[in-house]
Amino acid sequence: MSFEIVARPHQDNFLQWAADKPEVVVLSADLTNSCEVGVFRDAYPDRFYSMGMAEQNMLSVAAGMAREGLEPWLHTFSVFLYRRPLDQLQMSVAYPALPVRLVGFLPGITTPGGVTHQAIEDIAVLRAVPNMTILEVGDATEVESVIDVAHTIDGPVYIRQLRGEVSRIFPKEEPMVLNSARKLSSGTDVALMTSGIMTEEALRALPLITQRGVSVEHLHISTLKPFTDPQVLESMSRVSKGVITMENHSIVGGLGSAVAEVMAENGVGAKLSRIGIPDTYAHGASQKYLMAELGLDARALVTRVEQAVGESLNITDEELTEARIVDVHSSAKAEAL
């Protein structure tokens, strides 16, 4: 499996996109270059605000700006957008449904920075916040197109963003669409729902799984709230062996939980298997190591499919394509976190 690798797809694209939108301003919490808006700061210094390590104040200031007709785009690591300033996020931004864009980098275990930097429960927390829209990108095309989607939403938006070197899985001519999954394959045995980096990981194993005769209906999910895309119910209703979800997030409250809610509310009598971070904290290690240790990798998908169909597929580790895992010290990142 080989995809084009795009270096810093957000950086120049966001700069060009914002050129004719004077209402767009950027707020940074002392992580400007780490979140790929250093070039925006240099190009539009009067539209850039360095808030320092004061995220609670940053959310409050953004709310005030939004009330005055500006469109604030907050750039920092995911954990600093919802954990520390949750009260300000809820009361100042979400309650009045203001158009504040929360661009969160390093979702899940995409960082070796340990629990202080790993946003493993952000979707669970923010799904429970009224008026909030939650988007997650899975490749460079979605990194580039998610800003158009967020821009059209009349209310707060949280984006699980990718940075550095990002694979291009989907054609540039097929941008992200709000609340609409991408159907990557059709099948009648197993319905697979993947989000974020887990879609690329699943694509390592799926060719081998289908070669063994298992028919897989695969949906890539980029909108986690609202979660009302009819394709989700249609896919899980037509398969005979069960439903599998894969997410770079705790299995509690994320994609797996959203799918379980749809299944229960619509009486879908299939078995659900959730691949994600178990109910535990991760720790400081490489993405590849953590994916294997926590059971988030292609091998885990093979195992869950075997359990669903009730037979061994005899897929060896050597057959599974090597994952594209960017080196911790990639030159496309400002630091190794």
C-alpha positions in Angstrom: 0.0 0.0 0.0 1.5 3.3 -1.0 0.1 6.8 -0.9 1.4 10.2 -1.8 2.9 11.9 1.3 2.1 15.6 1.7 4.3 17.8 4.0 2.3 20.2 6.2 -0.9 20.2 4.1 -2.6 22.6 6.5 0.1 25.3 6.6 0.0 26.8 3.1 -3.5 25.8 2.3 -4.9 27.7 5.3 -2.9 30.7 4.5 -4.2 30.8 0.9 -7.8 30.0 2.0 -7.9 32.9 4.5 -6.4 35.5 2.2 -9.8 36.9 1.1 -11.5 36.4 4.4 -10.5 39.3 6.6 -12.9 38.1 9.4 -10.7 35.1 9.9 -8.3 35.5 12.8 -5.9 33.0 14.4 -5.3 32.6 18.1 -2.4 30.5 19.2 -1.5 29.1 22.7 2.3 29.3 22.5 2.4 26.5 19.8 2.4 28.6 16.7 4.9 26.8 14.5 4.0 23.4 16.0 0.5 24.0 14.7 1.5 25.2 11.3 0.4 28.8 11.6 3.7 30.6 11.8 3.4 31.6 8.1 -0.1 33.0 8.8 1.4 35.1 11.7 4.1 36.4 9.3 1.6 37.1 6.5 -1.2 38.7 8.5 0.3 40.0 11.8 -2.8 42.1 12.5 -5.0 39.0 12.3 -2.8 36.8 14.6 -3.0 36.7 18.4 -0.4 34.9 20.5 -2.3 34.1 23.8 0.6 32.3 25.5 -0.1 29.3 27.7 -3.4 30.7 28.9 -6.0 28.6 27.1 -8.9 29.5 29.4 -8.3 33.2 28.5 -7.9 32.2 24.9 -11.4 30.6 24.8 -13.0 33.7 26.4 -11.2 36.1 24.1 -12.3 34.0 21.1 -15.9 34.2 22.3 -15.7 38.0 22.5 -14.2 38.2 19.0 -16.9 36.0 17.6 -19.6 38.2 19.1 -18.1 41.1 17.3 -18.3 39.4 13.9 -14.9 37.8 13.6 -14.3 34.1 13.0 -11.6 32.9 15.4 -9.6 29.9 14.5 -7.8 28.5 17.6 -4.7 26.5 16.9 -3.1 24.3 19.6 -2.8 20.7 20.7 -6.2 19.0 21.2 -5.7 18.5 24.9 -5.4 22.3 25.5 -8.7 23.1 23.7 -11.1 21.0 25.8 -9.4 19.8 29.0 -8.1 22.9 30.7 -10.6 25.4 29.4 -13.7 23.2 29.4 -15.8 25.7 31.5 -15.0 28.6 29.1 -15.6 26.4 26.1 -19.0 25.4 27.4 -20.3 28.7 28.8 -18.6 31.3 26.6 -18.5 29.5 23.2 -20.9 26.5 23.1 -23.8 27.9 25.1 -24.2 31.0 22.8 -23.3 28.8 19.8 -20.6 31.1 18.5 -18.6 30.4 15.3 -15.3 29.6 17.0 -13.2 27.0 15.3 -11.1 24.7 17.5 -8.2 23.2 15.5 -6.8 20.4 17.7 -3.6 18.8 16.8 -2.1 15.5 18.1 -5.4 13.6 18.6 -5.2 10.2 20.4 -1.9 8.5 20.3 -0.4 10.4 17.3 2.1 11.9 19.8 4.7 10.1 22.0 4.2 12.9 24.6 2.4 10.7 27.1 -0.9 11.4 28.9 -0.4 15.1 29.2 -0.5 15.5 25.4 -2.7 12.5 24.3 -6.3 13.5 23.7 -7.9 10.1 24.1 -11.3 11.2 25.4 -11.9 14.5 23.5 -14.7 13.1 21.3 -16.5 11.6 24.4 -16.3 14.9 26.2 -17.3 17.1 23.3 -20.1 14.9 22.0 -21.9 15.7 25.2 -21.6 19.5 24.6 -24.7 21.0 23.0 -24.3 23.0 19.7 -20.8 21.4 19.1 -19.9 20.0 15.7 -17.0 17.4 15.7 -14.9 16.7 12.6 -11.9 14.4 12.1 -9.6 14.3 9.2 -8.1 11.1 7.8 -5.7 12.3 5.1 -4.2 15.3 3.3 -7.3 15.9 1.2 -9.5 16.2 4.3 -6.9 18.4 6.1 -7.2 20.7 3.1 -11.0 20.6 2.8 -12.1 20.5 6.4 -11.6 24.3 6.7 -14.3 24.8 4.1 -16.7 22.5 6.0 -16.1 24.2 9.3 -16.4 27.7 7.8 -20.0 27.0 6.8 -21.2 25.9 10.2 -23.1 28.4 12.3 -21.7 27.4 15.6 -18.6 26.0 17.3 -16.6 23.4 15.5 -13.9 21.1 16.9 -11.4 19.6 14.4 -9.2 16.6 15.1 -6.4 17.8 12.9 -3.2 16.1 11.4 0.1 17.8 10.8 3.6 17.2 9.5 3.7 14.5 6.9 0.2 13.3 6.0 -0.8 10.6 3.4 -3.2 11.5 0.6 -5.7 8.7 0.5 -8.6 10.4 -1.2 -8.5 12.3 -4.5 -8.2 16.1 -4.2 -11.3 16.4 -6.2 -13.3 14.6 -3.5 -13.3 16.9 -0.5 -14.8 16.3 2.9 -18.6 16.6 3.1 -20.4 17.4 6.3 -22.2 14.4 7.9 -21.5 12.2 4.9 -19.3 9.1 5.1 -17.0 7.9 2.3 -17.9 4.4 1.2 -14.6 2.8 0.4 -16.0 -0.7 -0.4 -19.3 -2.5 -0.4 -19.9 -5.9 1.2 -22.4 -8.2 2.9 -20.4 -9.9 5.7 -18.9 -7.2 7.9 -19.5 -3.5 8.2 -16.4 -1.6 9.1 -16.5 2.0 10.3 -13.2 3.8 10.6 -12.1 7.4 11.4 -9.0 9.5 11.3 -5.6 7.6 11.0 -7.4 4.3 11.5 -8.7 4.3 8.0 -5.2 4.1 6.6 -4.3 1.4 9.1 -7.4 -0.6 8.1 -6.4 -0.3 4.4 -3.3 -2.3 5.2 -5.3 -5.4 6.1 -8.5 -5.1 4.0 -7.0 -6.4 0.7 -5.8 -9.5 2.4 -9.2 -9.9 4.2 -11.2 -9.6 1.0 -8.8 -12.0 -0.8 -9.7 -14.6 1.9 -13.4 -14.3 0.8 -14.7 -11.9 3.5 -17.0 -9.3 2.0 -16.5 -5.9 3.8 -18.6 -2.8 3.7 -16.1 0.0 4.7 -17.1 3.5 5.6 -14.7 6.3 6.5 -16.3 8.6 9.0 -15.2 12.2 9.2 -18.2 13.8 11.0 -18.6 12.5 14.6 -21.3 15.0 15.6 -23.9 15.2 14.2 -24.0 11.5 13.6 -27.1 11.1 11.5 -25.7 10.0 8.1 -28.2 7.4 6.8 -25.3 5.4 5.2 -24.2 4.2 8.6 -27.6 2.6 9.4 -27.8 1.2 5.8 -24.4 -0.4 6.0 -24.8 -2.1 9.4 -28.3 -3.3 8.4 -27.2 -5.2 5.3 -24.3 -7.3 6.7 -24.7 -10.7 8.3 -21.6 -11.2 10.5 -21.4 -8.0 12.5 -20.1 -4.4 12.8 -16.5 -3.3 13.6 -15.4 0.2 14.5 -11.8 1.5 14.5 -10.9 4.8 16.2 -7.8 6.6 17.5 -9.7 7.3 20.8 -11.0 5.6 23.8 -13.7 2.9 23.1 -15.8 4.8 25.6 -17.8 7.7 24.1 -16.3 7.9 20.6 -17.1 6.4 17.2 -17.8 3.0 18.7 -20.3 4.5 21.1 -22.0 6.6 18.4 -22.4 3.5 16.3 -23.8 1.5 19.2 -26.4 4.2 19.8 -27.5 4.0 16.2 -27.7 0.3 16.3 -29.7 0.2 19.6 -32.1 3.0 18.6 -32.9 1.3 15.3 -33.0 -2.3 16.5 -30.0 -3.5 14.5 -29.4 -7.0 15.9 -25.8 -7.4 14.9 -22.8 -7.9 17.1 -20.6 -4.8 17.6 -16.8 -5.0 18.0 -15.0 -1.8 19.0 -11.3 -1.3 18.2 -9.9 1.6 20.0 -7.9 2.6 23.1 -9.1 0.4 25.9 -10.4 2.1 29.1 -6.9 3.1 30.1 -4.4 5.9 29.7 -1.7 5.5 27.0 1.9 6.5 27.7 4.9 7.9 26.0 5.9 5.8 23.0 5.9 5.9 19.3 2.6 5.7 17.4 3.5 2.4 15.8 4.4 0.8 19.2 1.2 2.2 20.9 -1.0 1.0 18.1 0.3 -2.6 18.5 0.3 -2.5 22.3 -3.2 -1.1 22.6 -4.6 -3.3 19.8 -5.3 -0.5 17.2 -3.3 -1.9 14.3 -4.1 -3.9 11.1 -3.4 -7.2 13.0 -6.1 -6.3 15.5 -8.6 -5.8 12.6 -7.7 -9.2 11.2 -8.4 -10.8 14.6 -11.7 -9.0 15.0 -12.8 -10.0 11.5 -11.8 -13.7 12.2 -14.0 -13.5 15.4 -16.9 -12.1 13.4 -16.8 -14.7 10.7 -15.9 -17.6 13.0 -12.8 -18.8 11.1 -9.1 -18.2 10.8 -8.1 -16.2 7.7 -4.5 -17.4 7.9 -3.0 -13.9 7.4 0.6 -13.7 8.5 2.4 -10.6 9.9 4.7 -10.7 6.8 1.7 -10.3 4.6 0.4 -7.2 6.3 1.8 -4.2 4.6 4.2 -2.1 6.6 2.4 0.9 8.1 3.4 4.4 7.0 4.5 5.7 10.4 6.2 9.1 10.3 9.5 9.2 12.2 9.2 11.0 15.6 11.8 13.5 14.4 10.2 14.2 11.0 11.5 17.4 9.4 7.9 18.4 8.7 7.2 18.8 12.4 8.5 21.6 14.7 9.3 19.2 17.5 9.2 15.5 18.3 5.9 15.6 20.2 
